[in-house]
């Protein structure tokens, strides 16, 4: 007689809580200060910072006066403001659009 073994549900260990807070970067993209907890990987903050600075620099190259922008990605909102070559970035959960 065969034994039936119930399948276990896969565990999800990689889920993270979306961060909320802010961080600032200098002109080189190095983190200067942050209010985001250490549980959120610093490499993710670095990737966001690189994309933000690249956006501001691209806008400057085409003479577009961009000083602030927001991006909503699913349930995650990123707002960035230029600070004389660097930037301050605010991370939050996005509000539902009605």
Phi and psi restraints in degrees (range 20) as a CNS / XPLOR table:
assign (resid 1 and name C) (resid 2 and name N)
       (resid 2 and name CA) (resid 2 and name C) 1.0 -85.6 20.0 2
assign (resid 2 and name N) (resid 2 and name CA)
       (resid 2 and name C) (resid 3 and name N) 1.0 148.6 20.0 2
assign (resid 2 and name C) (resid 3 and name N)
       (resid 3 and name CA) (resid 3 and name C) 1.0 -100.9 20.0 2
assign (resid 3 and name N) (resid 3 and name CA)
       (resid 3 and name C) (resid 4 and name N) 1.0 133.9 20.0 2
assign (resid 3 and name C) (resid 4 and name N)
       (resid 4 and name CA) (resid 4 and name C) 1.0 -100.7 20.0 2
assign (resid 4 and name N) (resid 4 and name CA)
       (resid 4 and name C) (resid 5 and name N) 1.0 124.9 20.0 2
assign (resid 4 and name C) (resid 5 and name N)
       (resid 5 and name CA) (resid 5 and name C) 1.0 -105.7 20.0 2
assign (resid 5 and name N) (resid 5 and name CA)
       (resid 5 and name C) (resid 6 and name N) 1.0 123.0 20.0 2
assign (resid 5 and name C) (resid 6 and name N)
       (resid 6 and name CA) (resid 6 and name C) 1.0 -67.0 20.0 2
assign (resid 6 and name N) (resid 6 and name CA)
       (resid 6 and name C) (resid 7 and name N) 1.0 141.5 20.0 2
assign (resid 6 and name C) (resid 7 and name N)
       (resid 7 and name CA) (resid 7 and name C) 1.0 -74.2 20.0 2
assign (resid 7 and name N) (resid 7 and name CA)
       (resid 7 and name C) (resid 8 and name N) 1.0 140.9 20.0 2
assign (resid 7 and name C) (resid 8 and name N)
       (resid 8 and name CA) (resid 8 and name C) 1.0 -88.6 20.0 2
assign (resid 8 and name N) (resid 8 and name CA)
       (resid 8 and name C) (resid 9 and name N) 1.0 145.2 20.0 2
assign (resid 8 and name C) (resid 9 and name N)
       (resid 9 and name CA) (resid 9 and name C) 1.0 -69.6 20.0 2
assign (resid 9 and name N) (resid 9 and name CA)
       (resid 9 and name C) (resid 10 and name N) 1.0 138.7 20.0 2
assign (resid 9 and name C) (resid 10 and name N)
       (resid 10 and name CA) (resid 10 and name C) 1.0 -65.5 20.0 2
assign (resid 10 and name N) (resid 10 and name CA)
       (resid 10 and name C) (resid 11 and name N) 1.0 139.6 20.0 2
assign (resid 10 and name C) (resid 11 and name N)
       (resid 11 and name CA) (resid 11 and name C) 1.0 -86.7 20.0 2
assign (resid 11 and name N) (resid 11 and name CA)
       (resid 11 and name C) (resid 12 and name N) 1.0 146.7 20.0 2
assign (resid 11 and name C) (resid 12 and name N)
       (resid 12 and name CA) (resid 12 and name C) 1.0 -113.4 20.0 2
assign (resid 12 and name N) (resid 12 and name CA)
       (resid 12 and name C) (resid 13 and name N) 1.0 102.6 20.0 2
assign (resid 12 and name C) (resid 13 and name N)
       (resid 13 and name CA) (resid 13 and name C) 1.0 -97.6 20.0 2
assign (resid 13 and name N) (resid 13 and name CA)
       (resid 13 and name C) (resid 14 and name N) 1.0 -13.3 20.0 2
assign (resid 13 and name C) (resid 14 and name N)
       (resid 14 and name CA) (resid 14 and name C) 1.0 -94.1 20.0 2
assign (resid 14 and name N) (resid 14 and name CA)
       (resid 14 and name C) (resid 15 and name N) 1.0 3.7 20.0 2
assign (resid 14 and name C) (resid 15 and name N)
       (resid 15 and name CA) (resid 15 and name C) 1.0 -72.0 20.0 2
assign (resid 15 and name N) (resid 15 and name CA)
       (resid 15 and name C) (resid 16 and name N) 1.0 136.2 20.0 2
assign (resid 15 and name C) (resid 16 and name N)
       (resid 16 and name CA) (resid 16 and name C) 1.0 -127.5 20.0 2
assign (resid 16 and name N) (resid 16 and name CA)
       (resid 16 and name C) (resid 17 and name N) 1.0 150.1 20.0 2
assign (resid 16 and name C) (resid 17 and name N)
       (resid 17 and name CA) (resid 17 and name C) 1.0 -74.9 20.0 2
assign (resid 17 and name N) (resid 17 and name CA)
       (resid 17 and name C) (resid 18 and name N) 1.0 136.1 20.0 2
assign (resid 17 and name C) (resid 18 and name N)
       (resid 18 and name CA) (resid 18 and name C) 1.0 -64.6 20.0 2
assign (resid 18 and name N) (resid 18 and name CA)
       (resid 18 and name C) (resid 19 and name N) 1.0 134.5 20.0 2
assign (resid 18 and name C) (resid 19 and name N)
       (resid 19 and name CA) (resid 19 and name C) 1.0 -77.2 20.0 2
assign (resid 19 and name N) (resid 19 and name CA)
       (resid 19 and name C) (resid 20 and name N) 1.0 156.1 20.0 2
assign (resid 19 and name C) (resid 20 and name N)
       (resid 20 and name CA) (resid 20 and name C) 1.0 -138.2 20.0 2
assign (resid 20 and name N) (resid 20 and name CA)
       (resid 20 and name C) (resid 21 and name N) 1.0 141.2 20.0 2
assign (resid 20 and name C) (resid 21 and name N)
       (resid 21 and name CA) (resid 21 and name C) 1.0 146.7 20.0 2
assign (resid 21 and name N) (resid 21 and name CA)
       (resid 21 and name C) (resid 22 and name N) 1.0 -161.0 20.0 2
assign (resid 21 and name C) (resid 22 and name N)
       (resid 22 and name CA) (resid 22 and name C) 1.0 -142.2 20.0 2
assign (resid 22 and name N) (resid 22 and name CA)
       (resid 22 and name C) (resid 23 and name N) 1.0 162.1 20.0 2
assign (resid 22 and name C) (resid 23 and name N)
       (resid 23 and name CA) (resid 23 and name C) 1.0 -149.7 20.0 2
assign (resid 23 and name N) (resid 23 and name CA)
       (resid 23 and name C) (resid 24 and name N) 1.0 155.1 20.0 2
assign (resid 23 and name C) (resid 24 and name N)
       (resid 24 and name CA) (resid 24 and name C) 1.0 -122.9 20.0 2
assign (resid 24 and name N) (resid 24 and name CA)
       (resid 24 and name C) (resid 25 and name N) 1.0 150.1 20.0 2
assign (resid 24 and name C) (resid 25 and name N)
       (resid 25 and name CA) (resid 25 and name C) 1.0 -130.7 20.0 2
assign (resid 25 and name N) (resid 25 and name CA)
       (resid 25 and name C) (resid 26 and name N) 1.0 152.3 20.0 2
assign (resid 25 and name C) (resid 26 and name N)
       (resid 26 and name CA) (resid 26 and name C) 1.0 -87.5 20.0 2
assign (resid 26 and name N) (resid 26 and name CA)
       (resid 26 and name C) (resid 27 and name N) 1.0 -174.2 20.0 2
assign (resid 26 and name C) (resid 27 and name N)
       (resid 27 and name CA) (resid 27 and name C) 1.0 -64.1 20.0 2
assign (resid 27 and name N) (resid 27 and name CA)
       (resid 27 and name C) (resid 28 and name N) 1.0 -22.4 20.0 2
assign (resid 27 and name C) (resid 28 and name N)
       (resid 28 and name CA) (resid 28 and name C) 1.0 -88.2 20.0 2
assign (resid 28 and name N) (resid 28 and name CA)
       (resid 28 and name C) (resid 29 and name N) 1.0 -5.0 20.0 2
assign (resid 28 and name C) (resid 29 and name N)
       (resid 29 and name CA) (resid 29 and name C) 1.0 88.9 20.0 2
assign (resid 29 and name N) (resid 29 and name CA)
       (resid 29 and name C) (resid 30 and name N) 1.0 8.0 20.0 2
assign (resid 29 and name C) (resid 30 and name N)
       (resid 30 and name CA) (resid 30 and name C) 1.0 -80.8 20.0 2
assign (resid 30 and name N) (resid 30 and name CA)
       (resid 30 and name C) (resid 31 and name N) 1.0 138.6 20.0 2
assign (resid 30 and name C) (resid 31 and name N)
       (resid 31 and name CA) (resid 31 and name C) 1.0 -64.7 20.0 2
assign (resid 31 and name N) (resid 31 and name CA)
       (resid 31 and name C) (resid 32 and name N) 1.0 129.5 20.0 2
assign (resid 31 and name C) (resid 32 and name N)
       (resid 32 and name CA) (resid 32 and name C) 1.0 -100.2 20.0 2
assign (resid 32 and name N) (resid 32 and name CA)
       (resid 32 and name C) (resid 33 and name N) 1.0 -48.5 20.0 2
assign (resid 32 and name C) (resid 33 and name N)
       (resid 33 and name CA) (resid 33 and name C) 1.0 -152.3 20.0 2
assign (resid 33 and name N) (resid 33 and name CA)
       (resid 33 and name C) (resid 34 and name N) 1.0 157.8 20.0 2
assign (resid 33 and name C) (resid 34 and name N)
       (resid 34 and name CA) (resid 34 and name C) 1.0 -153.6 20.0 2
assign (resid 34 and name N) (resid 34 and name CA)
       (resid 34 and name C) (resid 35 and name N) 1.0 148.0 20.0 2
assign (resid 34 and name C) (resid 35 and name N)
       (resid 35 and name CA) (resid 35 and name C) 1.0 -111.7 20.0 2
assign (resid 35 and name N) (resid 35 and name CA)
       (resid 35 and name C) (resid 36 and name N) 1.0 10.0 20.0 2
assign (resid 35 and name C) (resid 36 and name N)
       (resid 36 and name CA) (resid 36 and name C) 1.0 -89.8 20.0 2
assign (resid 36 and name N) (resid 36 and name CA)
       (resid 36 and name C) (resid 37 and name N) 1.0 135.0 20.0 2
assign (resid 36 and name C) (resid 37 and name N)
       (resid 37 and name CA) (resid 37 and name C) 1.0 -60.3 20.0 2
assign (resid 37 and name N) (resid 37 and name CA)
       (resid 37 and name C) (resid 38 and name N) 1.0 159.2 20.0 2
assign (resid 37 and name C) (resid 38 and name N)
       (resid 38 and name CA) (resid 38 and name C) 1.0 -71.6 20.0 2
assign (resid 38 and name N) (resid 38 and name CA)
       (resid 38 and name C) (resid 39 and name N) 1.0 -13.2 20.0 2
assign (resid 38 and name C) (resid 39 and name N)
       (resid 39 and name CA) (resid 39 and name C) 1.0 -68.6 20.0 2
assign (resid 39 and name N) (resid 39 and name CA)
       (resid 39 and name C) (resid 40 and name N) 1.0 -25.2 20.0 2
assign (resid 39 and name C) (resid 40 and name N)
       (resid 40 and name CA) (resid 40 and name C) 1.0 -83.9 20.0 2
assign (resid 40 and name N) (resid 40 and name CA)
       (resid 40 and name C) (resid 41 and name N) 1.0 125.0 20.0 2
assign (resid 40 and name C) (resid 41 and name N)
       (resid 41 and name CA) (resid 41 and name C) 1.0 -59.2 20.0 2
assign (resid 41 and name N) (resid 41 and name CA)
       (resid 41 and name C) (resid 42 and name N) 1.0 132.7 20.0 2
assign (resid 41 and name C) (resid 42 and name N)
       (resid 42 and name CA) (resid 42 and name C) 1.0 -62.6 20.0 2
assign (resid 42 and name N) (resid 42 and name CA)
       (resid 42 and name C) (resid 43 and name N) 1.0 -29.4 20.0 2
assign (resid 42 and name C) (resid 43 and name N)
       (resid 43 and name CA) (resid 43 and name C) 1.0 -64.1 20.0 2
assign (resid 43 and name N) (resid 43 and name CA)
       (resid 43 and name C) (resid 44 and name N) 1.0 -34.7 20.0 2
assign (resid 43 and name C) (resid 44 and name N)
       (resid 44 and name CA) (resid 44 and name C) 1.0 -66.0 20.0 2
assign (resid 44 and name N) (resid 44 and name CA)
       (resid 44 and name C) (resid 45 and name N) 1.0 -41.3 20.0 2
assign (resid 44 and name C) (resid 45 and name N)
       (resid 45 and name CA) (resid 45 and name C) 1.0 -62.6 20.0 2
assign (resid 45 and name N) (resid 45 and name CA)
       (resid 45 and name C) (resid 46 and name N) 1.0 -40.4 20.0 2
assign (resid 45 and name C) (resid 46 and name N)
       (resid 46 and name CA) (resid 46 and name C) 1.0 -63.7 20.0 2
assign (resid 46 and name N) (resid 46 and name CA)
       (resid 46 and name C) (resid 47 and name N) 1.0 -40.5 20.0 2
assign (resid 46 and name C) (resid 47 and name N)
       (resid 47 and name CA) (resid 47 and name C) 1.0 -64.4 20.0 2
assign (resid 47 and name N) (resid 47 and name CA)
       (resid 47 and name C) (resid 48 and name N) 1.0 -41.8 20.0 2
assign (resid 47 and name C) (resid 48 and name N)
       (resid 48 and name CA) (resid 48 and name C) 1.0 -63.9 20.0 2
assign (resid 48 and name N) (resid 48 and name CA)
       (resid 48 and name C) (resid 49 and name N) 1.0 -44.2 20.0 2
assign (resid 48 and name C) (resid 49 and name N)
       (resid 49 and name CA) (resid 49 and name C) 1.0 -60.6 20.0 2
assign (resid 49 and name N) (resid 49 and name CA)
       (resid 49 and name C) (resid 50 and name N) 1.0 -42.1 20.0 2
assign (resid 49 and name C) (resid 50 and name N)
       (resid 50 and name CA) (resid 50 and name C) 1.0 -61.9 20.0 2
assign (resid 50 and name N) (resid 50 and name CA)
       (resid 50 and name C) (resid 51 and name N) 1.0 -44.5 20.0 2
assign (resid 50 and name C) (resid 51 and name N)
       (resid 51 and name CA) (resid 51 and name C) 1.0 -65.5 20.0 2
assign (resid 51 and name N) (resid 51 and name CA)
       (resid 51 and name C) (resid 52 and name N) 1.0 -39.1 20.0 2
assign (resid 51 and name C) (resid 52 and name N)
       (resid 52 and name CA) (resid 52 and name C) 1.0 -64.6 20.0 2
assign (resid 52 and name N) (resid 52 and name CA)
       (resid 52 and name C) (resid 53 and name N) 1.0 -49.7 20.0 2
assign (resid 52 and name C) (resid 53 and name N)
       (resid 53 and name CA) (resid 53 and name C) 1.0 -63.7 20.0 2
assign (resid 53 and name N) (resid 53 and name CA)
       (resid 53 and name C) (resid 54 and name N) 1.0 -37.6 20.0 2
assign (resid 53 and name C) (resid 54 and name N)
       (resid 54 and name CA) (resid 54 and name C) 1.0 -64.1 20.0 2
assign (resid 54 and name N) (resid 54 and name CA)
       (resid 54 and name C) (resid 55 and name N) 1.0 -37.7 20.0 2
assign (resid 54 and name C) (resid 55 and name N)
       (resid 55 and name CA) (resid 55 and name C) 1.0 -64.9 20.0 2
assign (resid 55 and name N) (resid 55 and name CA)
       (resid 55 and name C) (resid 56 and name N) 1.0 -46.3 20.0 2
assign (resid 55 and name C) (resid 56 and name N)
       (resid 56 and name CA) (resid 56 and name C) 1.0 -64.1 20.0 2
assign (resid 56 and name N) (resid 56 and name CA)
       (resid 56 and name C) (resid 57 and name N) 1.0 -39.8 20.0 2
assign (resid 56 and name C) (resid 57 and name N)
       (resid 57 and name CA) (resid 57 and name C) 1.0 -68.8 20.0 2
assign (resid 57 and name N) (resid 57 and name CA)
       (resid 57 and name C) (resid 58 and name N) 1.0 -38.5 20.0 2
assign (resid 57 and name C) (resid 58 and name N)
       (resid 58 and name CA) (resid 58 and name C) 1.0 -64.0 20.0 2
assign (resid 58 and name N) (resid 58 and name CA)
       (resid 58 and name C) (resid 59 and name N) 1.0 -40.7 20.0 2
assign (resid 58 and name C) (resid 59 and name N)
       (resid 59 and name CA) (resid 59 and name C) 1.0 -64.1 20.0 2
assign (resid 59 and name N) (resid 59 and name CA)
       (resid 59 and name C) (resid 60 and name N) 1.0 -39.9 20.0 2
assign (resid 59 and name C) (resid 60 and name N)
       (resid 60 and name CA) (resid 60 and name C) 1.0 -64.9 20.0 2
assign (resid 60 and name N) (resid 60 and name CA)
       (resid 60 and name C) (resid 61 and name N) 1.0 -38.3 20.0 2
assign (resid 60 and name C) (resid 61 and name N)
       (resid 61 and name CA) (resid 61 and name C) 1.0 -62.4 20.0 2
assign (resid 61 and name N) (resid 61 and name CA)
       (resid 61 and name C) (resid 62 and name N) 1.0 -31.7 20.0 2
assign (resid 61 and name C) (resid 62 and name N)
       (resid 62 and name CA) (resid 62 and name C) 1.0 -102.4 20.0 2
assign (resid 62 and name N) (resid 62 and name CA)
       (resid 62 and name C) (resid 63 and name N) 1.0 16.8 20.0 2
assign (resid 62 and name C) (resid 63 and name N)
       (resid 63 and name CA) (resid 63 and name C) 1.0 59.1 20.0 2
assign (resid 63 and name N) (resid 63 and name CA)
       (resid 63 and name C) (resid 64 and name N) 1.0 38.0 20.0 2
assign (resid 63 and name C) (resid 64 and name N)
       (resid 64 and name CA) (resid 64 and name C) 1.0 -96.9 20.0 2
assign (resid 64 and name N) (resid 64 and name CA)
       (resid 64 and name C) (resid 65 and name N) 1.0 119.1 20.0 2
assign (resid 64 and name C) (resid 65 and name N)
       (resid 65 and name CA) (resid 65 and name C) 1.0 -75.9 20.0 2
assign (resid 65 and name N) (resid 65 and name CA)
       (resid 65 and name C) (resid 66 and name N) 1.0 77.3 20.0 2
assign (resid 65 and name C) (resid 66 and name N)
       (resid 66 and name CA) (resid 66 and name C) 1.0 -101.0 20.0 2
assign (resid 66 and name N) (resid 66 and name CA)
       (resid 66 and name C) (resid 67 and name N) 1.0 118.1 20.0 2
assign (resid 66 and name C) (resid 67 and name N)
       (resid 67 and name CA) (resid 67 and name C) 1.0 -116.5 20.0 2
assign (resid 67 and name N) (resid 67 and name CA)
       (resid 67 and name C) (resid 68 and name N) 1.0 -16.1 20.0 2
assign (resid 67 and name C) (resid 68 and name N)
       (resid 68 and name CA) (resid 68 and name C) 1.0 -155.6 20.0 2
assign (resid 68 and name N) (resid 68 and name CA)
       (resid 68 and name C) (resid 69 and name N) 1.0 144.8 20.0 2
assign (resid 68 and name C) (resid 69 and name N)
       (resid 69 and name CA) (resid 69 and name C) 1.0 -152.4 20.0 2
assign (resid 69 and name N) (resid 69 and name CA)
       (resid 69 and name C) (resid 70 and name N) 1.0 159.0 20.0 2
assign (resid 69 and name C) (resid 70 and name N)
       (resid 70 and name CA) (resid 70 and name C) 1.0 -129.8 20.0 2
assign (resid 70 and name N) (resid 70 and name CA)
       (resid 70 and name C) (resid 71 and name N) 1.0 144.5 20.0 2
assign (resid 70 and name C) (resid 71 and name N)
       (resid 71 and name CA) (resid 71 and name C) 1.0 -130.9 20.0 2
assign (resid 71 and name N) (resid 71 and name CA)
       (resid 71 and name C) (resid 72 and name N) 1.0 129.5 20.0 2
assign (resid 71 and name C) (resid 72 and name N)
       (resid 72 and name CA) (resid 72 and name C) 1.0 -109.9 20.0 2
assign (resid 72 and name N) (resid 72 and name CA)
       (resid 72 and name C) (resid 73 and name N) 1.0 121.9 20.0 2
assign (resid 72 and name C) (resid 73 and name N)
       (resid 73 and name CA) (resid 73 and name C) 1.0 -123.5 20.0 2
assign (resid 73 and name N) (resid 73 and name CA)
       (resid 73 and name C) (resid 74 and name N) 1.0 96.5 20.0 2
assign (resid 73 and name C) (resid 74 and name N)
       (resid 74 and name CA) (resid 74 and name C) 1.0 65.8 20.0 2
assign (resid 74 and name N) (resid 74 and name CA)
       (resid 74 and name C) (resid 75 and name N) 1.0 -118.6 20.0 2
assign (resid 74 and name C) (resid 75 and name N)
       (resid 75 and name CA) (resid 75 and name C) 1.0 -97.7 20.0 2
assign (resid 75 and name N) (resid 75 and name CA)
       (resid 75 and name C) (resid 76 and name N) 1.0 14.5 20.0 2
assign (resid 75 and name C) (resid 76 and name N)
       (resid 76 and name CA) (resid 76 and name C) 1.0 -120.1 20.0 2
assign (resid 76 and name N) (resid 76 and name CA)
       (resid 76 and name C) (resid 77 and name N) 1.0 132.3 20.0 2
assign (resid 76 and name C) (resid 77 and name N)
       (resid 77 and name CA) (resid 77 and name C) 1.0 -120.9 20.0 2
assign (resid 77 and name N) (resid 77 and name CA)
       (resid 77 and name C) (resid 78 and name N) 1.0 132.0 20.0 2
assign (resid 77 and name C) (resid 78 and name N)
       (resid 78 and name CA) (resid 78 and name C) 1.0 -119.7 20.0 2
assign (resid 78 and name N) (resid 78 and name CA)
       (resid 78 and name C) (resid 79 and name N) 1.0 123.5 20.0 2
assign (resid 78 and name C) (resid 79 and name N)
       (resid 79 and name CA) (resid 79 and name C) 1.0 -120.4 20.0 2
assign (resid 79 and name N) (resid 79 and name CA)
       (resid 79 and name C) (resid 80 and name N) 1.0 131.5 20.0 2
assign (resid 79 and name C) (resid 80 and name N)
       (resid 80 and name CA) (resid 80 and name C) 1.0 -129.1 20.0 2
assign (resid 80 and name N) (resid 80 and name CA)
       (resid 80 and name C) (resid 81 and name N) 1.0 141.7 20.0 2
assign (resid 80 and name C) (resid 81 and name N)
       (resid 81 and name CA) (resid 81 and name C) 1.0 -126.3 20.0 2
assign (resid 81 and name N) (resid 81 and name CA)
       (resid 81 and name C) (resid 82 and name N) 1.0 138.0 20.0 2
assign (resid 81 and name C) (resid 82 and name N)
       (resid 82 and name CA) (resid 82 and name C) 1.0 -75.3 20.0 2
assign (resid 82 and name N) (resid 82 and name CA)
       (resid 82 and name C) (resid 83 and name N) 1.0 141.5 20.0 2
assign (resid 82 and name C) (resid 83 and name N)
       (resid 83 and name CA) (resid 83 and name C) 1.0 -133.3 20.0 2
assign (resid 83 and name N) (resid 83 and name CA)
       (resid 83 and name C) (resid 84 and name N) 1.0 79.0 20.0 2
assign (resid 83 and name C) (resid 84 and name N)
       (resid 84 and name CA) (resid 84 and name C) 1.0 47.2 20.0 2
assign (resid 84 and name N) (resid 84 and name CA)
       (resid 84 and name C) (resid 85 and name N) 1.0 56.7 20.0 2
assign (resid 84 and name C) (resid 85 and name N)
       (resid 85 and name CA) (resid 85 and name C) 1.0 98.0 20.0 2
assign (resid 85 and name N) (resid 85 and name CA)
       (resid 85 and name C) (resid 86 and name N) 1.0 -32.5 20.0 2
assign (resid 85 and name C) (resid 86 and name N)
       (resid 86 and name CA) (resid 86 and name C) 1.0 -97.2 20.0 2
assign (resid 86 and name N) (resid 86 and name CA)
       (resid 86 and name C) (resid 87 and name N) 1.0 -159.7 20.0 2
assign (resid 86 and name C) (resid 87 and name N)
       (resid 87 and name CA) (resid 87 and name C) 1.0 -160.2 20.0 2
assign (resid 87 and name N) (resid 87 and name CA)
       (resid 87 and name C) (resid 88 and name N) 1.0 156.5 20.0 2
assign (resid 87 and name C) (resid 88 and name N)
       (resid 88 and name CA) (resid 88 and name C) 1.0 -115.3 20.0 2
assign (resid 88 and name N) (resid 88 and name CA)
       (resid 88 and name C) (resid 89 and name N) 1.0 134.3 20.0 2
assign (resid 88 and name C) (resid 89 and name N)
       (resid 89 and name CA) (resid 89 and name C) 1.0 -123.2 20.0 2
assign (resid 89 and name N) (resid 89 and name CA)
       (resid 89 and name C) (resid 90 and name N) 1.0 131.0 20.0 2
assign (resid 89 and name C) (resid 90 and name N)
       (resid 90 and name CA) (resid 90 and name C) 1.0 -109.8 20.0 2
assign (resid 90 and name N) (resid 90 and name CA)
       (resid 90 and name C) (resid 91 and name N) 1.0 128.5 20.0 2
assign (resid 90 and name C) (resid 91 and name N)
       (resid 91 and name CA) (resid 91 and name C) 1.0 -112.7 20.0 2
assign (resid 91 and name N) (resid 91 and name CA)
       (resid 91 and name C) (resid 92 and name N) 1.0 134.8 20.0 2
assign (resid 91 and name C) (resid 92 and name N)
       (resid 92 and name CA) (resid 92 and name C) 1.0 -156.3 20.0 2
assign (resid 92 and name N) (resid 92 and name CA)
       (resid 92 and name C) (resid 93 and name N) 1.0 169.2 20.0 2
assign (resid 92 and name C) (resid 93 and name N)
       (resid 93 and name CA) (resid 93 and name C) 1.0 -81.4 20.0 2
assign (resid 93 and name N) (resid 93 and name CA)
       (resid 93 and name C) (resid 94 and name N) 1.0 141.9 20.0 2
assign (resid 93 and name C) (resid 94 and name N)
       (resid 94 and name CA) (resid 94 and name C) 1.0 -77.5 20.0 2
assign (resid 94 and name N) (resid 94 and name CA)
       (resid 94 and name C) (resid 95 and name N) 1.0 144.1 20.0 2
assign (resid 94 and name C) (resid 95 and name N)
       (resid 95 and name CA) (resid 95 and name C) 1.0 -82.0 20.0 2
assign (resid 95 and name N) (resid 95 and name CA)
       (resid 95 and name C) (resid 96 and name N) 1.0 147.0 20.0 2
assign (resid 95 and name C) (resid 96 and name N)
       (resid 96 and name CA) (resid 96 and name C) 1.0 -69.4 20.0 2
assign (resid 96 and name N) (resid 96 and name CA)
       (resid 96 and name C) (resid 97 and name N) 1.0 135.9 20.0 2
assign (resid 96 and name C) (resid 97 and name N)
       (resid 97 and name CA) (resid 97 and name C) 1.0 -86.4 20.0 2
assign (resid 97 and name N) (resid 97 and name CA)
       (resid 97 and name C) (resid 98 and name N) 1.0 130.3 20.0 2
